[in-house]
């Protein structure tokens, strides 16, 4: 039932329609889920390019603000180069993108890059998730 409800909210959110949920905390929680699901198929670079274009910023102006070469930013937007964590934080601020959302997207792509060709990737992710939740692995 919840999955169907989230799917319906996702459709409503995409079409920018308004909807009423009795519990406002639930509304906020579901809105975050819906936003993440709406953008799940976009890469970090695509999100950055769309946000930059919506703000009417030229690639050269944004790269100058970041103090990086225009070619590097272009490659980041095309997915040919990975941004650094610091660049992601600056881009979120400059382009007014939710930092948490953009960082989750950035980190998920890093994980995907490492595990994409691994037969046991999903199982490894589950083990890593438990380690994160319960503090199972310590760095020395």
Secondary structure, DSSP 4 states (H G I P E B T S, - for coil): -HHHHHHHHHHHHHTT-----S-HHHHHHHHHHHHHHHHTTS-HHHHHHHHHHHTT--HHHHHHHHTS-HHHHHHHHHTSSPPPHHHHHHHHHHHT--HHHHHHHHHHHHHHHHHTT-TTHHHHHHHHHHHHHHT-----
